[in-house]
């Protein structure tokens, strides 16, 4: 009769026995920031490799009442900046030894399913990216003692941490660049139902133009697109031209709106920077292409991701710490639509 070999699951105790160490030493070796000597770690890793041992992070998490999963709530991944932000978050989450559970909440009907999924998998925390996911989702996570970090948004919830780009500095950089370029009549372009970050940029731009430079008697026009994205910006440009309005310095809430507005103005015979200066927000790959060469405010995605995961880990260790509101620096990237100022216009 042929001998049948019995398959078995290699356990942490098997690794400990082969390495000649305690079960606890194996656990510490495969735990982030676990305290174990270099020699012990090497013995454990060698034994694990020899036995084909794989860490069961889900079981490990259930023992601790938390898994190595981090839930990531996204919105409108068709937006290049948001897809780049997700890519940055996934890289940082994996770098820190976690795995991501990504979900898109598009309507209130999906809220209950999302919360159920997060609690079933005992996620270690949740990152809510820019956009407008339901506030109730965040409240429910907090109620289930799941740490939450919001990116480029803010809510009046003391147990939630936030990581935001420096919208005020970004608006200041844009305003000062347009003023230095000789602009006198300004326009701010956003869309109906804007995100919290977009509103903050507009408020800051208005304050700088109309209050800080009040003595210069600048004019500021508000342009509201009926929708976000490229088509929203293009349609807004068409309506702007049909209305007979004019502006020589335009600041947009995001890069997609700015690229659409630029193309819409071109269709009416107006070109940047000859006829007007244009600045967007989000240094997405599209903005650097030759057809746009958009001057824009750049957000640091890598730093945003690092701070978001750091906030989750800190609150995971101590749920009662003070709320963190991290502000990530931005910079102005000068390109064709509002170039480097060499001499007065």
Secondary structure, DSSP 8 states (H G I E B T S, - for coil): -----------HHHHHHHHTS-HHHHHHHTSTT----HHHHHHHHHHHHHHT----HHHHHHHTT--SEEEEEE--TTSHHHHHHHHHHHHHHHHTT-EEEEEE--SGGGHHHHHHHHHHTT-SEEEE-SS---HHHHHHHHHTT--EEEES---S-TT-EEEEE-HHHHHHHHHHHHHHTT--EEEEEEETT--HHHHHHHHHHHHIIIIITGGGT-EEEEEEESSSHHHHHHHHHHHHHHTT---SEEEESSHHHHHHHHHHHHHTT--TTTT-EEEEES--HHHHSTTT--EEEEE-HHHHHHHHHHHHHHHHH-TTS---EEEE-EEEE--GGG----S--
